[in-house]
């Protein structure tokens, strides 16, 4: 499973931070950061989701008010 985070879309509500500790607040920029994320496109980051954090990653994606977070299974199908 992997998570994809579009930082440009992020509006800094930080609801994802409350759901999964892989997200942190960058209050200076008014955006969240995905810790350990690799930039795959400008301002788009991806990282693997550990098996014990799959539920947290899904909740983080679901609570994002602007859909800046997407979760994909190992086959590349979008789950959230």
Long-range contacts (C-beta under 8 A, 24 or more apart in sequence): 1-48, 1-49, 1-51, 1-54, 1-57, 1-71, 1-72, 1-73, 1-74, 1-79, 2-46, 2-47, 2-48, 2-49, 2-71, 2-72, 3-34, 3-37, 3-46, 3-47, 3-49, 3-57, 3-60, 3-61, 3-69, 3-70, 3-71, 3-72, 4-40, 4-44, 4-45, 4-46, 4-69, 4-70, 4-71, 4-72, 5-32, 5-34, 5-37, 5-44, 5-45, 5-46, 5-68, 5-69, 5-70, 6-43, 6-44, 6-68, 6-69, 7-31, 7-32, 7-33, 7-34, 7-43, 7-44, 7-45, 7-68, 8-42, 8-43, 8-44, 9-66, 9-67, 9-68, 10-64, 10-66, 10-68, 11-65, 11-66, 11-68, 13-64, 13-65, 15-60, 15-63, 15-64, 15-65, 16-60, 16-61, 16-63, 16-64, 16-69, 18-63, 19-56, 19-59, 19-60, 19-63, 20-53, 20-56, 20-57, 20-59, 20-60, 21-56, 22-47, 22-53, 22-56, 22-57, 22-60, 23-60, 32-68
